[in-house]
Structure formats: structure tokens, C-alpha cells
Amino acid sequence: MNVSWKKYMKVGLVHFMAFPQVLKGTGPILETLQSVLTDNFFDVVEITTIKDPEVRAKAKKMLSSSKITVTYGSQPVQLVNKLNLNSFDPNERSDALNRCLCCVDEAIEMGAKGVAFLSGVDPGPEKRSQATDLLVESFNQICAHASSKSDLGVVLETFDFDIDKKALIGPNVDAVQFSERVRKNHSNFGLMLDLSHLPLQRETTEQALGNVRNHLVHAHMGNCVMKDKSHPAYGDQHPRFGIEGGENDVSEVVEYIRTLMKIGYLQENQPRILSFEVKPLADEASEIVVANAKRTLCEAWELV
């Protein structure tokens, strides 16, 4: 492309994955956040919970000063605490819902424009319909809570269903049916897809994005490893682009961007969020993995 990608997209970074030491709401949050906010490559930063109120207040001031778009990911809170919004145990589901409502409140506090979640685990084909009903009920409450307080968007991210997260949602066809049910009552709801997850979901880019085209409100791009179970990044670990044994590199990013344009998610002069979700391996530096992602997009954009 001969025009700037800023005409088409707001490039973001999932802060808590690029710097996994802050994923649980502690650690060098302010220092790592500053490194993102001072990099004008990024127009979006995706944060998660920040446990210390004083640190949260300082982070909020930094965000508001940076002229950057903020979104909030509740997925770490759900995964770390094993929160299941479609649990058959009413007490367990209620606890998950209450924790997720707190995430909504924190997202609003931090000035986020959207808050993302994932479904609970897939209970298997015999109980899948019942679990989906429970998940719809949970999201109806989350969406109602969000709309009663702000214009915050509520997002469900789709995940693998049998490899790593083993999530109820799950296949993107199921995600669309789920979204249609929630949207009957809540216009502030939509879906998020991640290039990293498509191989794990055994879906092509064309299939996945074609299915969700009318429900997609947020997009991620990254990589995964799924053929070698002994690989340190096997499963949903978001390794750097081009890692040996991985599924995604420049050509896959090119196809992803082209398809996002084809379905109308990315349109000239109407830039929408497209964020990197990449995570360093134990022996890698976050800054190098982020630089890898930036170089990958630069190369891909030339070929779009």
C-alpha cells in the first residue's frame, strides 16, 4: 500500500502480553506502560487490572496525557482466577460474574472504550447448549451493567475449543449465533478475533472473518504454535512472528489485513483497532519481540 496504515487502522499493543510480568496486576506497570505510550507507532494500548489504587491512578494520568486509545482486557483476570461465566455451579458463576463486573468498572475508571472477555470452558457436546444459555445470561448482565454507566463496548474474544483454553466460544460460527442472541437486547456488544487463534480453531482467515463480518468490533494479530507439543510456545502462547514451528508471519498478516479490508472492518479514513498480541518466551526480551511485530507489519503493509 502506498498510503499510511494510519488511514486504515489504529495499531495497538496488548500491554499485559508484551510485558507478561504485569499480567496479574502487579509488577513494573508504570515503567512498561510508559515505554508503550512514548512509542508513537502505537495508537492503542490494551491494559488489564491494576491492583494498587495508587499505581492505577498514576497509570490513568499517563494514559489521559498520551492521546492514546485505551481498551481493557479482562481475560487475564478470568484465566488467573479460573472464572467461568458459563459454569453450571450457580455460586461459581455468580462469583465469576461479580469479578467481571468489577473489571467493567475498572475499565470505565481507566477511560477505556471497550472491555473484553472470554467464555468459560466447553463442557462437551451434551451440555454445550445449556452452557451457552448461561453464558448469554451472564453477558446480558455485563452489557446492561456497562451501558448503565457509560458507552463502554463489551467484547467477547473467540478462542480455541480443544487445544489450550478449550473455550465454549469457540468456533466462530457459534460466536456469531451467540452474538446475535446478546445483540437482541444490547447494542454495545460485539466480537473480537485474533489471527493467533485461527490456526488453533482450524479456520482459515477467509472463513473466520467472513463468518463474523457483521459482528466484528475488535481485532488482534499474532502467532501460535500447534504442530509440536514439545515446543515452548505450543498452544495459545502468542510467540513472536516467524518463530520456528509457528503458524503466522508476514504472508499471513498480509492475508489477514486484506481480508479485514474485504469484509469492511478496515476502511480508508475510518481507522479501527488492530492490535499486536505477542509474548516473549522466557529467554526473550519484550522490547525485541515488540520490535519484531512492528517490523512484520511494516513489511506486510508494503505487500497489502
N, C-alpha and C positions, 0 to 999 in steps of 0.2 A: 504494500500500500504506500502511496506517495503522500498521504496526509497523516497527521499525528494521530496516534491512537486515542489521544485525549478527546478527539471529536466523537469517538465511539464508546469509550469505556472509562470508568474510574477504576484505575488499578489499585488494588488493596493488598494488604498483608494480614494474615491471621497471626496476631502478635503472640498468642499463647502456644502456638505450634512452632513458630520460628524460634521462640525462646522458651522451650518446654519447662525450664526451671521455674516459671511463673504460673504454670498451668493450674496449680492448686490454690491460687490466690495469694501466694506469698512469694518471697524471693526478690530479685532485683527488678521490680516492676517499673519504677520510675526511670532507672538508668536505661533499660532496654526499650521502654516506650519512647524515650527521648531520641534514641537512635532511629526510630521509625519516623517520628514526627519531624525530624530535621532533614529527612531524605525526601526531596520534592519529586522523586519518582512515584511516590505513593500519594493517592488522593483519598484513600480509605484505610482505616485501621480497625481490625476486629479484635475486641477485648473480651475478657471473661471476668468472673468475680474477683474483687479485690477485698480481702478480708478486713484489713486495718482501715478504720474510718479516716484516719489522718492521711494515710497513703492514698486512699480513694479521693479525698478532697484535693490533694495535690495533683493527682492524675487528671481529675476533672478540669482543673485550671489549665493544665498543659494542653489538654485536648481542645478546650474552648479557645485557647490562644493560637492554635495551629492552623485554623481554617481547613481542617480535615473532616471528612465524613466518618462518623463513628457507628459501628454496629456491635452487637453483643452476642457472644456465643455461650449458651447455657450447657452445651454438650459436655464440657469438662466436669461441670457440677453434677450432671446426671451420671456420667460414667464413673467418676471417682467415688460417688456415694451410692452407686447401683440403684438409681432412682428409676422406677418403671411406671410410666404413665398409663400402661395398659395391664397392670398387674391384676390378677383375679382376687388378690387379698385386699379388701377394702381399706384396711389400715395402711398397708404398704402403698397403695395407690394414692391415698389421701396425703400421706407424708410426701410422696413424690410431687404431687400437685402443689402443695404448700411451698415446697422448696423452689419449684419452678415459678410460682407467683412472686416469690422474693427476687428471683432473677429478673422478672419483668420490672419490678420496682427499681432494682439497681440499674437496669438498662435505661430507664427513664431518668433516673438521677444523673447518669453519666452523659446524657444528651444523645443517646443512640437513636438511630432512625429505624432500627429493626432488632428483633431478638430471635435467635434461632434455637431449635430443639431437635432431638431425635426421638423416635419411638422407642418403646421398650422391646424386650426380646420377643422373637417369634415363638409362640408356644407349640407350633406344629399345625398341620392342615386341619385337624379335627376341631381345634379351638380357635383357629385364626379369625373366623367371623366374629365370635364373641369378643375376642381381644380387640378387634378393630372398632367394635361398638364402644368399648370402654375408652379407647384412645380418642374417638370422636368426642365423647363426653368430656374428657379431660381438656381437649383443645377448645371446645366450646367455652369452657370456664376461663381458660387462659386468654382467649381472644376477647371475651367480654371484660375481663379484668383490665386488659391493656387498653381497650377502647374507652373504658370509663374514666381513664386517667390521662390519655394522650392520644396522639395519632401514630403511635408506635406500631410498626408492622410485625406480625407474628409469622415465623417461618418454620417449616418442617424440612429438615435435610434428609434425603434418602441415603440409605447405607446398604452394605451387603447383607444378605439374609442367611448365609450358611458358611462363611469363612472366618470372619473375625468378630465384628459386632453382632452378627446374627439378628438383625433388627426386623421387627414386624414390617416396617416400611423402609426398605424392602424394594421390591420390583417397582419400576417407575409407572407401569400401568396401574398397579394398586395405589400408588401415590396419587395419581390423577383422580381415581374414584374416591379416595379419602378426601382430597381437596374439594371436590365437588360437594361432598356432604357438609364439610365445615363452612364452605363459602355460601351455602344456602342461608346462613344466619350471620356470617361475619365476613365483611368485605376486606378486612385488614389481614387476611390470611393468604399465604402463598407457599410455593415450594422452592427449595434450593437443591441444585445438582452440583456435583463435583466430578471433574474429569478423573480424579484419582479413584473414584468409586466405580466408574463404569465397567472396567475390566472385571472387578470383583463381583459386579452384578450380572456379568456375562451379557452385557448390552453394548451395541455399537453406539457411537456418538449420534449417528443419524437416528437410530431407533429411540434412544433415551430422550434426546431433545425434541424429536418430533412428537413423542407422546405427551410431553409436559408443556409444549409451547404456549398454551393459554394459561398456564398456572405458574410459570417460572418467574420469580421475583428477585432471585439472587443466584450468583454462580461462583464456583471455585475452580481452580485448576491446580493440578499437582500430579504426583506419580504414585505407583504402587508396585509391589512385587507379589506375584500369585502362583508362580510355577515351582519355586524352590522353597519348600517348607523349612529348610535349614538356613535360609538367608536371614541375616539380622533384621532386615526390613520387611520380612514376609507379612502379608496381610495389609491391614489399613494403617500403615505407619508413615505415609507421606514422605518418602525419601526424595532426595534431590532428583531433578530431571536428568535422564540419561544414565542413571546408575546401572551397573551391570546386572542383568537379570530383571530389570524393571520393564514396565509396560509403556511409559509415556516419555516422549522427548519432543523435539521441535516439530516433527511432522504431525504428531497427534495434537499438539497445541494449535497448529495451523488449521487442521480439520475442525477442531472444537470452535475456534473463533469464526471460521467460515460458516459453520452450522448455526452458531448463535446469531450471526447476521441473517442467515436464510430464514430462520423462524421469527425474526423481528425483535429478538431480545436486544441485540446491538444494532443501533441505527445512528447514522451520522447526525451530529448536533443534538443527540438525545442520549448522552453517555450514561451507562448503567454500571453497576458494580460487577467487577470481575477480579476476584482476589486470589493471590497465591496462598495455598495451604501446603507448606513444606516444613519438614522437620529434620534437624541434623541427627545423624547417628551418634552413638556415644563418643566416638573419637573424632567428631567433626565440629567445626566452629559454626555457630549460627550465621555469622556475617558472610561466610563463604557460601553457604547454602542459599542464602538470600540473594547474593550476587549471581549465583548460578541461575536462579529463577529469572532475574532481571535480564541476563544475557539471553536466556532462552526465549523470552518474549520479544526482545529486540530482533533476534534472528527470525522468529516466526512471523512477526509483523511484516517484515520485508517480503515474505512469501505469500501473505494472505491475498 
